């Protein structure tokens, strides 16, 4: 199986799930281009198409014909696009809190538009900005949002710049191919959704379930947008059960 992180984190998002899943599966958890330890692509190459092609490229590089995919946030968009473009490469599919529609929620739209205003993008990836993102994006009382912010914020300027560029380069057209292809997905799909995500209300999850024919919805209570970090054991249990 391939676990695909979202913005603005990296493959360590899945540290709480990999030990459980690796007991029965071969698990790959890459850093997407521009994130974590991966190379920083030129700004004009950044986009959903690059992220999607990196997943099939990874499969080709390690000799995997087919895999189950788990995606979170923008990683879910890359996973959904992979399923739409290359359905023969996908066995099962898990989608965690994402926005696959061109009519994106107001908070996400504001974040994308904010990166186009001088200075706002730099503020978003500052230490203060990361702490605010993780405070908003987590809900469980035992989650230390400040610790997570310090862990995932890139230490180098190039890494922080790549995060800003990845949002700035996002266009509504990037989502149109995903939105148009949802009804063609015929893979068993689990929509695993945090119940307290201000960027992705439950109505969005129900919309996804209605659009993807073989999908089911499971919600995670007391959990915010970064659900693999907020409720790691619950997410691991749900993934293991569905992918078994």
GUDO-282715 format. One record per residue: x, y, z of N, C-alpha, C in turn; residue number from 0. Coordinates in steps of 0.02 Angstrom, whole numbers, padded with zeros to 5 digits, always signed. Each point is the difference from the previous one (the first is absolute). Layout:
+--------+--------+--------+--------+--------+--------+--------+--------+--------+-----+
|   n_px |   n_py |   n_pz |  ca_px |  ca_py |  ca_pz |   c_px |   c_py |   c_pz | num |
+--------+--------+--------+--------+--------+--------+--------+--------+--------+-----+
|      X |      Y |      Z |      X |      Y |      Z |      X |      Y |      Z | NUM |
...
+--------+--------+--------+--------+--------+--------+--------+--------+--------+-----+
//
This chain:
+--------+--------+--------+--------+--------+--------+--------+--------+--------+-----+
|   n_px |   n_py |   n_pz |  ca_px |  ca_py |  ca_pz |   c_px |   c_py |   c_pz | num |
+--------+--------+--------+--------+--------+--------+--------+--------+--------+-----+
| +00042 | -00059 | +00000 | -00042 | +00059 | +00000 | +00044 | +00062 | +00000 |   0 |
| -00028 | +00054 | -00026 | +00036 | +00064 | -00005 | -00038 | +00051 | +00041 |   1 |
| +00034 | +00030 | +00049 | -00030 | +00051 | +00044 | +00025 | +00068 | -00023 |   2 |
| -00046 | +00045 | -00015 | +00018 | +00064 | -00032 | -00023 | +00058 | +00046 |   3 |
| +00049 | +00037 | +00024 | -00013 | +00056 | +00045 | -00030 | +00059 | -00037 |   4 |
| -00020 | +00050 | +00039 | -00027 | +00062 | -00029 | +00042 | +00060 | +00018 |   5 |
| -00030 | +00059 | -00005 | +00033 | +00064 | +00014 | -00013 | +00020 | +00072 |   6 |
| +00049 | +00025 | +00037 | +00069 | +00016 | -00018 | +00049 | -00049 | +00032 |   7 |
| -00018 | -00063 | +00006 | +00041 | -00049 | +00037 | +00041 | -00043 | -00048 |   8 |
| +00020 | -00059 | +00023 | +00039 | -00046 | -00042 | -00018 | -00071 | +00021 |   9 |
| +00039 | -00048 | -00021 | -00017 | -00071 | +00011 | -00004 | -00018 | +00074 |  10 |
| +00030 | +00039 | +00044 | -00004 | -00014 | +00071 | -00072 | +00005 | +00027 |  11 |
| -00044 | +00029 | -00041 | -00071 | +00001 | +00019 | -00025 | -00069 | +00019 |  12 |
| +00028 | -00052 | -00031 | -00025 | -00069 | +00008 | +00039 | -00040 | +00051 |  13 |
| +00042 | +00032 | +00040 | +00041 | -00038 | +00048 | -00043 | -00039 | +00050 |  14 |
| -00059 | +00025 | +00015 | -00044 | -00035 | +00047 | -00037 | -00058 | -00031 |  15 |
| +00001 | -00007 | -00066 | -00037 | -00053 | -00034 | +00046 | -00053 | -00031 |  16 |
| +00060 | +00019 | -00020 | +00044 | -00046 | -00036 | +00015 | -00064 | +00039 |  17 |
| +00016 | +00003 | +00065 | +00015 | -00063 | +00035 | -00058 | -00049 | -00001 |  18 |
| -00062 | +00025 | +00005 | -00058 | -00044 | -00001 | -00010 | -00029 | -00070 |  19 |
| +00004 | +00041 | -00051 | -00012 | -00022 | -00068 | +00056 | -00046 | -00026 |  20 |
| +00062 | +00014 | +00021 | +00057 | -00039 | -00025 | +00000 | -00071 | +00026 |  21 |
| -00040 | -00014 | +00051 | -00004 | -00069 | +00025 | -00031 | -00046 | -00052 |  22 |
| -00040 | +00028 | -00047 | -00033 | -00042 | -00050 | +00012 | +00022 | -00071 |  23 |
| +00028 | +00059 | -00010 | +00006 | +00028 | -00067 | +00070 | +00027 | -00011 |  24 |
| +00020 | +00004 | -00063 | +00058 | +00040 | -00018 | -00023 | +00072 | -00006 |  25 |
| +00032 | +00045 | +00036 | -00023 | +00069 | +00005 | +00052 | +00047 | -00029 |  26 |
| -00022 | +00044 | -00044 | +00042 | +00054 | -00027 | -00031 | +00066 | +00021 |  27 |
| +00042 | +00046 | +00027 | -00024 | +00065 | +00020 | +00050 | +00053 | -00024 |  28 |
| -00009 | +00025 | -00061 | +00048 | +00047 | -00028 | -00012 | +00072 | +00023 |  29 |
| +00053 | +00040 | -00002 | -00007 | +00072 | +00003 | -00015 | +00024 | -00071 |  30 |
| -00056 | +00034 | -00009 | -00017 | +00026 | -00066 | +00051 | +00053 | -00023 |  31 |
| +00006 | +00011 | -00065 | +00046 | +00052 | -00024 | -00013 | +00068 | +00032 |  32 |
| +00052 | +00029 | +00028 | -00007 | +00064 | +00034 | -00011 | -00005 | +00074 |  33 |
| -00010 | -00060 | +00026 | -00015 | -00011 | +00071 | +00054 | -00043 | +00032 |  34 |
| +00009 | +00009 | +00066 | +00045 | -00043 | +00037 | +00070 | -00003 | -00029 |  35 |
| +00024 | -00061 | -00011 | +00067 | -00010 | -00026 | +00005 | -00003 | -00076 |  36 |
| -00056 | +00008 | -00035 | +00002 | -00003 | -00073 | +00027 | +00065 | -00029 |  37 |
| +00019 | -00003 | -00064 | +00026 | +00059 | -00035 | -00053 | +00054 | -00005 |  38 |
| +00023 | +00062 | -00004 | -00044 | +00057 | -00009 | -00006 | +00015 | -00075 |  39 |
| -00056 | -00016 | -00031 | -00006 | +00013 | -00072 | -00004 | +00075 | -00014 |  40 |
| +00014 | +00018 | -00063 | -00009 | +00070 | -00020 | -00074 | +00019 | +00006 |  41 |
| -00015 | +00062 | +00019 | -00069 | +00020 | +00012 | -00047 | -00015 | -00059 |  42 |
| +00025 | +00006 | -00062 | -00045 | -00011 | -00057 | -00015 | -00074 | -00011 |  43 |
| +00033 | -00045 | +00036 | -00014 | -00072 | -00005 | -00046 | -00024 | +00056 |  44 |
| -00007 | +00040 | +00052 | -00040 | -00020 | +00057 | -00074 | -00002 | -00019 |  45 |
| -00035 | -00050 | +00024 | -00071 | -00006 | -00013 | -00024 | -00071 | +00010 |  46 |
| -00065 | -00009 | -00004 | -00030 | -00065 | +00012 | +00024 | -00052 | -00050 |  47 |
| +00010 | +00020 | -00062 | +00024 | -00047 | -00051 | +00068 | -00030 | +00020 |  48 |
| +00045 | +00041 | +00025 | +00066 | -00025 | +00021 | -00007 | -00048 | +00058 |  49 |
| -00044 | +00016 | +00048 | -00009 | -00044 | +00057 | -00028 | -00067 | -00022 |  50 |
| -00048 | +00001 | -00045 | -00029 | -00063 | -00025 | +00053 | -00041 | -00036 |  51 |
| +00037 | +00031 | -00044 | +00050 | -00037 | -00039 | +00056 | -00027 | +00045 |  52 |
| +00013 | +00033 | +00056 | +00051 | -00025 | +00045 | -00022 | -00066 | +00032 |  53 |
| -00065 | -00010 | +00008 | -00024 | -00063 | +00030 | +00007 | -00058 | -00048 |  54 |
| -00021 | +00008 | -00062 | +00009 | -00054 | -00048 | +00074 | -00010 | -00015 |  55 |
| +00039 | +00054 | +00001 | +00072 | -00006 | -00009 | +00032 | -00040 | +00055 |  56 |
| -00023 | +00011 | +00062 | +00025 | -00040 | +00056 | -00015 | -00074 | -00009 |  57 |
| -00062 | -00015 | -00020 | -00019 | -00069 | -00011 | +00044 | -00033 | -00053 |  58 |
| +00012 | +00036 | -00055 | +00043 | -00026 | -00053 | +00070 | -00012 | +00025 |  59 |
| +00025 | +00047 | +00041 | +00069 | -00004 | +00023 | +00013 | -00060 | +00045 |  60 |
| -00050 | -00018 | +00040 | +00009 | -00056 | +00047 | -00033 | -00064 | -00025 |  61 |
| -00029 | +00001 | -00061 | -00026 | -00060 | -00030 | -00067 | -00023 | +00027 |  62 |
| -00045 | +00046 | +00014 | -00067 | -00016 | +00025 | -00051 | +00014 | -00055 |  63 |
| -00038 | -00051 | -00019 | -00051 | +00009 | -00052 | -00064 | +00030 | +00029 |  64 |
| -00018 | -00020 | +00061 | -00063 | +00022 | +00029 | +00008 | +00008 | +00076 |  65 |
| -00034 | +00048 | +00029 | +00004 | +00012 | +00072 | -00066 | +00028 | +00025 |  66 |
| -00010 | -00005 | +00065 | -00053 | +00038 | +00033 | +00029 | +00067 | +00020 |  67 |
| -00040 | +00052 | -00006 | +00023 | +00068 | +00013 | -00039 | +00031 | +00057 |  68 |
| +00036 | +00035 | +00044 | -00030 | +00039 | +00053 | +00026 | +00072 | -00007 |  69 |
| -00046 | +00048 | -00004 | +00021 | +00069 | -00010 | -00034 | +00047 | +00049 |  70 |
| +00036 | +00052 | +00020 | -00027 | +00051 | +00044 | +00010 | +00069 | -00032 |  71 |
| -00052 | +00042 | +00005 | +00007 | +00069 | -00022 | +00019 | +00001 | -00075 |  72 |
| +00051 | +00037 | -00020 | +00019 | +00003 | -00071 | +00026 | -00068 | -00024 |  73 |
| +00024 | -00041 | +00047 | +00020 | -00068 | -00019 | -00058 | -00041 | -00023 |  74 |
| -00059 | +00013 | +00028 | -00061 | -00034 | -00025 | -00016 | +00020 | -00071 |  75 |
| +00012 | +00063 | -00017 | -00012 | +00022 | -00068 | +00045 | -00037 | -00049 |  76 |
| +00064 | -00008 | +00019 | +00047 | -00037 | -00042 | -00021 | -00073 | -00007 |  77 |
| -00025 | -00028 | +00055 | -00023 | -00070 | +00000 | -00062 | -00008 | -00044 |  78 |
| -00048 | +00046 | +00007 | -00060 | -00003 | -00040 | +00016 | +00008 | -00074 |  79 |
| +00045 | +00046 | -00016 | +00019 | +00011 | -00070 | +00036 | -00061 | -00028 |  80 |
| +00042 | -00033 | +00040 | +00032 | -00062 | -00021 | -00052 | -00053 | -00016 |  81 |
| -00051 | -00005 | +00042 | -00053 | -00050 | -00011 | -00039 | +00015 | -00063 |  82 |
| -00012 | +00064 | -00014 | -00038 | +00019 | -00059 | +00041 | -00012 | -00064 |  83 |
| +00064 | +00017 | +00003 | +00043 | -00006 | -00060 | +00026 | -00071 | -00011 |  84 |
| +00013 | -00035 | +00054 | +00031 | -00066 | -00004 | -00037 | -00050 | +00044 |  85 |
| -00063 | -00014 | -00014 | -00040 | -00043 | +00044 | +00029 | -00070 | +00009 |  86 |
| +00037 | -00024 | -00049 | +00029 | -00067 | +00005 | +00056 | -00004 | +00052 |  87 |
| +00025 | +00058 | +00022 | +00055 | +00001 | +00049 | -00027 | +00001 | +00072 |  88 |
| -00065 | +00006 | +00009 | -00029 | +00010 | +00066 | -00044 | -00059 | +00020 |  89 |
| +00010 | -00025 | +00061 | -00041 | -00054 | +00027 | -00055 | +00028 | +00044 |  90 |
| +00018 | +00029 | +00056 | -00049 | +00032 | +00044 | +00023 | +00072 | +00013 |  91 |
| -00046 | +00038 | +00029 | +00011 | +00072 | +00005 | -00027 | +00025 | +00067 |  92 |
| +00040 | +00040 | +00035 | -00024 | +00034 | +00061 | +00014 | +00074 | -00007 |  93 |
| -00051 | +00040 | +00011 | +00004 | +00073 | -00008 | -00014 | +00032 | +00068 |  94 |
| +00048 | +00039 | +00024 | -00006 | +00036 | +00064 | -00004 | +00075 | -00014 |  95 |
| -00046 | +00032 | +00033 | -00012 | +00072 | -00002 | +00037 | +00038 | -00055 |  96 |
| -00036 | +00012 | -00054 | +00027 | +00034 | -00058 | -00053 | +00043 | -00032 |  97 |
| +00018 | +00035 | -00053 | -00046 | +00044 | -00035 | +00005 | -00013 | -00075 |  98 |
| -00038 | -00049 | -00026 | +00007 | -00019 | -00070 | -00047 | +00037 | -00048 |  99 |
| -00030 | +00054 | +00023 | -00047 | +00036 | -00042 | +00025 | +00071 | -00014 | 100 |
| -00014 | +00024 | -00060 | +00023 | +00066 | -00019 | -00032 | +00055 | +00042 | 101 |
| -00059 | -00014 | +00029 | -00031 | +00047 | +00047 | +00027 | -00015 | +00070 | 102 |
| +00061 | +00023 | +00013 | +00034 | -00020 | +00062 | -00028 | +00039 | +00059 | 103 |
| +00005 | -00028 | +00061 | -00023 | +00036 | +00060 | +00035 | +00068 | +00007 | 104 |
| -00033 | +00046 | +00033 | +00024 | +00069 | +00004 | +00069 | +00005 | +00032 | 105 |
| +00012 | -00039 | +00053 | +00065 | +00005 | +00034 | +00057 | -00022 | -00045 | 106 |
| -00010 | -00054 | -00038 | +00051 | -00024 | -00047 | +00011 | +00052 | -00055 | 107 |
| -00054 | +00027 | -00027 | +00006 | +00050 | -00052 | +00038 | +00061 | +00025 | 108 |
| -00013 | +00020 | +00062 | +00035 | +00057 | +00028 | +00074 | -00014 | +00008 | 109 |
| +00018 | -00061 | +00019 | +00071 | -00018 | +00006 | +00035 | +00004 | -00068 | 110 |
| -00032 | -00027 | -00051 | +00030 | +00001 | -00067 | +00008 | +00071 | -00025 | 111 |
| -00053 | +00040 | +00007 | +00004 | +00069 | -00022 | +00050 | +00040 | +00041 | 112 |
| +00007 | -00017 | +00064 | +00046 | +00036 | +00043 | +00072 | -00007 | -00023 | 113 |
| +00018 | -00057 | -00029 | +00070 | -00009 | -00023 | +00017 | +00045 | -00059 | 114 |
| -00050 | +00028 | -00032 | +00012 | +00044 | -00057 | +00010 | +00073 | +00021 | 115 |
| -00008 | +00013 | +00066 | +00010 | +00067 | +00027 | +00070 | +00004 | +00031 | 116 |
| +00041 | +00048 | -00020 | +00068 | +00004 | +00027 | +00001 | +00000 | +00076 | 117 |
| +00040 | -00044 | +00029 | +00008 | -00003 | +00072 | -00045 | -00049 | +00035 | 118 |
| -00059 | -00013 | -00028 | -00048 | -00045 | +00034 | +00025 | -00072 | -00002 | 119 |
| +00027 | -00022 | -00058 | +00025 | -00068 | -00005 | +00056 | -00012 | +00050 | 120 |
| +00046 | +00048 | +00007 | +00055 | -00007 | +00048 | -00027 | -00004 | +00072 | 121 |
| -00054 | +00037 | +00014 | -00030 | -00002 | +00067 | -00031 | -00068 | +00013 | 122 |
| -00031 | -00029 | -00051 | -00032 | -00066 | +00008 | +00049 | -00054 | +00018 | 123 |
| +00062 | +00004 | -00026 | +00049 | -00052 | +00014 | +00051 | +00022 | +00053 | 124 |
| -00015 | +00055 | +00034 | +00041 | +00020 | +00057 | -00015 | -00046 | +00059 | 125 |
| +00040 | +00006 | +00053 | -00013 | -00040 | +00060 | -00069 | +00014 | +00028 | 126 |
| -00020 | +00064 | +00000 | -00067 | +00018 | +00023 | -00053 | -00031 | -00045 | 127 |
| +00010 | +00004 | -00066 | -00049 | -00027 | -00047 | -00009 | -00075 | +00008 | 128 |
| +00054 | -00036 | +00009 | -00006 | -00073 | +00009 | -00036 | -00016 | +00065 | 129 |
| +00015 | +00037 | +00053 | -00034 | -00013 | +00063 | -00075 | +00013 | -00006 | 130 |
| -00018 | +00052 | -00036 | -00071 | +00014 | -00011 | -00033 | -00056 | -00041 | 131 |
| +00034 | -00023 | -00053 | -00028 | -00053 | -00042 | -00013 | -00064 | +00040 | 132 |
| +00047 | -00018 | +00043 | -00010 | -00062 | +00038 | -00049 | +00009 | +00058 | 133 |
| -00006 | +00060 | +00026 | -00052 | +00012 | +00050 | -00069 | -00006 | -00031 | 134 |
| -00008 | +00028 | -00060 | -00064 | -00004 | -00036 | -00013 | -00071 | -00025 | 135 |
| +00054 | -00034 | -00019 | -00007 | -00065 | -00033 | +00001 | -00060 | +00045 | 136 |
| +00002 | +00010 | +00066 | -00004 | -00056 | +00047 | -00055 | +00015 | +00051 | 137 |
| -00028 | -00053 | +00030 | -00056 | +00009 | +00046 | +00005 | -00043 | +00062 | 138 |
| +00040 | -00054 | -00002 | +00003 | -00045 | +00057 | +00038 | +00035 | +00057 | 139 |
| -00025 | -00004 | +00062 | +00031 | +00037 | +00055 | +00072 | -00022 | +00016 | 140 |
| +00020 | -00060 | -00021 | +00067 | -00023 | +00015 | +00051 | +00018 | -00054 | 141 |
| -00023 | +00029 | -00055 | +00045 | +00018 | -00055 | +00036 | +00066 | +00016 | 142 |
| +00066 | -00001 | -00006 | +00041 | +00060 | +00011 | +00012 | +00034 | -00067 | 143 |
| -00042 | +00050 | -00015 | +00003 | +00033 | -00065 | +00066 | +00038 | -00009 | 144 |
| +00026 | +00030 | +00053 | +00063 | +00036 | -00005 | +00058 | -00046 | -00016 | 145 |
| +00001 | -00059 | +00031 | +00053 | -00049 | -00014 | -00003 | -00023 | -00073 | 146 |
| -00061 | -00013 | -00025 | -00007 | -00021 | -00070 | +00023 | +00055 | -00047 | 147 |
| -00017 | +00062 | +00015 | +00020 | +00056 | -00043 | +00076 | +00004 | -00005 | 148 |
| +00034 | -00006 | +00057 | +00073 | +00004 | -00001 | +00031 | -00060 | -00036 | 149 |
| -00034 | -00057 | +00004 | +00026 | -00060 | -00033 | -00004 | +00004 | -00075 | 150 |
| -00056 | +00026 | -00026 | -00013 | -00003 | -00072 | +00020 | +00062 | -00038 | 151 |
| +00012 | +00055 | +00034 | +00020 | +00061 | -00036 | +00069 | -00010 | -00029 | 152 |
| +00008 | +00009 | -00067 | +00067 | -00007 | -00030 | +00051 | +00047 | +00031 | 153 |
| +00059 | -00026 | +00012 | +00051 | +00040 | +00032 | +00036 | +00046 | -00050 | 154 |
| -00004 | -00017 | -00064 | +00034 | +00040 | -00051 | -00049 | +00044 | -00038 | 155 |
| +00026 | +00057 | -00025 | -00042 | +00047 | -00036 | -00028 | -00030 | -00064 | 156 |
| +00040 | -00042 | -00034 | -00023 | -00031 | -00062 | -00060 | -00045 | +00012 | 157 |
| +00001 | -00036 | +00056 | -00056 | -00043 | +00016 | -00063 | +00040 | +00014 | 158 |
| +00007 | +00055 | +00037 | -00059 | +00041 | +00015 | -00026 | +00033 | -00063 | 159 |
| +00046 | +00020 | -00044 | -00020 | +00031 | -00064 | -00038 | -00049 | -00043 | 160 |
| +00022 | -00063 | +00000 | -00033 | -00051 | -00040 | -00072 | -00012 | +00024 | 161 |
| -00011 | +00005 | +00066 | -00067 | -00008 | +00026 | -00045 | +00057 | -00024 | 162 |
| +00026 | +00061 | +00002 | -00039 | +00057 | -00024 | -00015 | -00008 | -00074 | 163 |
| +00050 | -00019 | -00039 | -00009 | -00008 | -00072 | -00052 | -00054 | -00016 | 164 |
| -00001 | -00053 | +00040 | -00047 | -00054 | -00014 | -00072 | +00023 | +00008 | 165 |
| -00013 | +00047 | +00046 | -00067 | +00028 | +00006 | -00012 | +00054 | -00053 | 166 |
| +00050 | +00042 | -00011 | -00008 | +00055 | -00049 | -00014 | -00027 | -00069 | 167 |
| +00030 | -00057 | -00018 | -00008 | -00028 | -00066 | -00064 | -00041 | -00008 | 168 |
| -00037 | -00010 | +00055 | -00063 | -00037 | -00004 | -00052 | +00042 | -00036 | 169 |
| -00033 | -00031 | -00048 | -00054 | +00035 | -00036 | -00063 | -00042 | +00004 | 170 |
| -00056 | +00033 | -00012 | -00063 | -00037 | +00002 | -00002 | -00052 | -00056 | 171 |
| +00037 | +00013 | -00054 | +00002 | -00049 | -00056 | +00034 | -00065 | +00022 | 172 |
| +00046 | +00005 | +00049 | +00032 | -00060 | +00025 | -00051 | -00049 | +00028 | 173 |
| -00054 | +00028 | +00027 | -00050 | -00043 | +00032 | -00054 | -00023 | -00048 | 174 |
| -00006 | +00031 | -00058 | -00054 | -00017 | -00046 | +00005 | -00072 | -00025 | 175 |
| +00062 | -00023 | -00015 | +00008 | -00068 | -00025 | -00018 | -00050 | +00055 | 176 |
| +00018 | +00015 | +00061 | -00018 | -00044 | +00056 | -00075 | -00002 | +00009 | 177 |
| -00031 | +00058 | +00004 | -00072 | +00004 | +00010 | -00038 | -00037 | -00055 | 178 |
| +00021 | +00010 | -00062 | -00035 | -00031 | -00056 | +00008 | -00076 | -00001 | 179 |
| +00054 | -00026 | +00030 | +00013 | -00072 | -00004 | -00023 | -00040 | +00060 | 180 |
| -00027 | +00032 | +00051 | -00019 | -00036 | +00061 | -00050 | -00056 | -00014 | 181 |
| -00048 | +00013 | -00044 | -00052 | -00049 | -00014 | +00026 | -00061 | -00038 | 182 |
| +00060 | +00005 | -00028 | +00029 | -00056 | -00038 | +00042 | -00046 | +00045 | 183 |
| +00011 | +00020 | +00062 | +00041 | -00042 | +00045 | -00041 | -00060 | +00021 | 184 |
| +00026 | -00060 | -00015 | -00037 | -00061 | +00017 | +00039 | -00044 | +00049 | 185 |
| +00043 | +00031 | +00040 | +00039 | -00037 | +00050 | -00034 | +00004 | +00068 | 186 |
| +00005 | -00053 | +00040 | -00024 | +00007 | +00070 | +00034 | +00058 | +00034 | 187 |
| -00039 | +00046 | +00026 | +00027 | +00063 | +00026 | -00028 | +00014 | +00069 | 188 |
| +00045 | +00018 | +00046 | -00019 | +00023 | +00066 | +00012 | +00075 | +00005 | 189 |
| -00052 | +00036 | +00018 | +00006 | +00071 | +00015 | +00007 | +00005 | +00076 | 190 |
| +00060 | +00014 | +00024 | +00014 | +00003 | +00072 | +00006 | +00074 | +00018 | 191 |
| -00045 | +00025 | +00042 | -00008 | +00072 | +00008 | +00000 | +00022 | +00073 | 192 |
| +00040 | +00051 | +00015 | -00001 | +00031 | +00066 | -00064 | +00041 | +00009 | 193 |
| -00031 | -00007 | +00058 | -00064 | +00033 | +00011 | +00007 | +00074 | +00017 | 194 |
| +00061 | +00021 | +00018 | +00008 | +00071 | +00021 | +00054 | +00034 | -00041 | 195 |
| -00010 | -00002 | -00065 | +00047 | +00031 | -00047 | -00032 | +00063 | -00029 | 196 |
| +00024 | +00059 | +00020 | -00030 | +00062 | -00027 | +00013 | +00010 | -00074 | 197 |
| +00050 | -00035 | -00029 | +00013 | +00007 | -00071 | -00040 | -00049 | -00042 | 198 |
| -00030 | -00050 | +00031 | -00037 | -00051 | -00037 | -00059 | -00026 | +00040 | 199 |
| -00058 | +00031 | -00005 | -00058 | -00022 | +00039 | -00024 | -00069 | -00021 | 200 |
| -00040 | -00032 | +00042 | -00026 | -00067 | -00015 | -00043 | +00000 | -00063 | 201 |
| -00030 | +00057 | -00016 | -00039 | +00003 | -00061 | +00043 | -00014 | -00061 | 202 |
| +00064 | +00019 | +00002 | +00046 | -00014 | -00054 | +00014 | -00075 | -00006 | 203 |
| +00007 | -00033 | +00057 | +00010 | -00073 | +00000 | -00061 | -00036 | -00029 | 204 |
| -00059 | +00023 | +00019 | -00061 | -00032 | -00026 | -00007 | +00012 | -00075 | 205 |
| +00022 | +00057 | -00024 | +00001 | +00014 | -00071 | +00045 | -00050 | -00036 | 206 |
| +00058 | -00012 | +00028 | +00047 | -00048 | -00029 | -00030 | -00070 | -00003 | 207 |
| -00032 | -00021 | +00054 | -00030 | -00067 | +00001 | -00054 | -00006 | -00053 | 208 |
| -00037 | +00053 | -00011 | -00052 | -00001 | -00051 | +00030 | -00004 | -00070 | 209 |
| +00059 | +00028 | -00010 | +00030 | +00005 | -00067 | +00043 | -00061 | -00018 | 210 |
| +00030 | -00034 | +00050 | +00041 | -00059 | -00014 | -00041 | -00062 | +00012 | 211 |
| -00016 | -00039 | -00052 | -00050 | -00053 | +00004 | +00012 | -00051 | +00056 | 212 |
| +00061 | -00027 | +00007 | +00012 | -00054 | +00047 | +00033 | +00026 | +00065 | 213 |
| -00024 | +00056 | +00024 | +00032 | +00030 | +00059 | -00045 | -00004 | +00062 | 214 |
| +00033 | -00001 | +00057 | -00034 | +00002 | +00065 | +00033 | +00055 | +00042 | 215 |
| -00037 | +00025 | +00048 | +00023 | +00054 | +00042 | +00009 | -00024 | +00072 | 216 |
| +00058 | +00016 | +00029 | +00011 | -00011 | +00071 | +00029 | +00063 | +00030 | 217 |
| -00028 | +00023 | +00055 | +00023 | +00062 | +00030 | +00040 | -00014 | +00063 | 218 |
| +00043 | +00047 | +00017 | +00043 | -00005 | +00059 | -00017 | +00058 | +00046 | 219 |
| -00028 | -00014 | +00060 | -00019 | +00054 | +00046 | +00060 | +00031 | +00034 | 220 |
| -00011 | +00059 | +00029 | +00053 | +00035 | +00038 | +00064 | +00005 | -00041 | 221 |
| -00008 | +00021 | -00061 | +00057 | -00003 | -00046 | -00005 | +00058 | -00050 | 222 |
| +00058 | +00031 | -00014 | +00003 | +00054 | -00047 | +00029 | -00021 | -00067 | 223 |
| +00017 | +00048 | -00041 | +00021 | -00013 | -00069 | +00058 | -00049 | -00004 | 224 |
| +00049 | +00007 | +00044 | +00060 | -00043 | -00002 | -00014 | -00065 | +00038 | 225 |
| -00050 | -00038 | -00022 | -00023 | -00057 | +00039 | +00052 | -00055 | +00011 | 226 |
| +00047 | -00015 | -00046 | +00050 | -00050 | +00017 | +00044 | +00020 | +00060 | 227 |
| +00005 | +00066 | +00013 | +00039 | +00024 | +00057 | -00044 | +00010 | +00061 | 228 |
| -00063 | +00018 | -00010 | -00046 | +00016 | +00054 | -00027 | -00063 | +00034 | 229 |
| -00016 | -00051 | -00041 | -00025 | -00064 | +00027 | +00036 | -00057 | -00034 | 230 |
| +00065 | -00009 | +00012 | +00040 | -00049 | -00037 | -00024 | -00072 | +00007 | 231 |
| -00019 | -00021 | +00060 | -00021 | -00069 | +00010 | -00066 | -00014 | -00035 | 232 |
| -00047 | +00047 | +00005 | -00065 | -00010 | -00033 | +00007 | -00003 | -00075 | 233 |
| +00044 | +00042 | -00028 | +00011 | +00000 | -00073 | +00034 | -00066 | -00020 | 234 |
| +00050 | -00022 | +00038 | +00034 | -00063 | -00016 | -00049 | -00059 | +00000 | 235 |
| -00044 | -00002 | +00049 | -00049 | -00054 | +00006 | -00048 | +00001 | -00060 | 236 |
| -00022 | +00059 | -00020 | -00046 | +00006 | -00057 | +00033 | -00021 | -00064 | 237 |
| +00062 | +00021 | -00011 | +00036 | -00018 | -00061 | +00013 | -00075 | -00002 | 238 |
| +00023 | -00028 | +00055 | +00015 | -00071 | +00001 | -00062 | -00042 | -00013 | 239 |
| -00056 | +00020 | +00029 | -00061 | -00038 | -00011 | -00024 | +00002 | -00072 | 240 |
| +00001 | +00060 | -00029 | -00024 | +00006 | -00069 | +00046 | -00033 | -00051 | 241 |
| +00066 | +00004 | +00012 | +00048 | -00024 | -00050 | +00018 | -00074 | +00010 | 242 |
| -00026 | -00030 | +00053 | +00017 | -00070 | +00013 | -00029 | -00045 | -00055 | 243 |
+--------+--------+--------+--------+--------+--------+--------+--------+--------+-----+
//
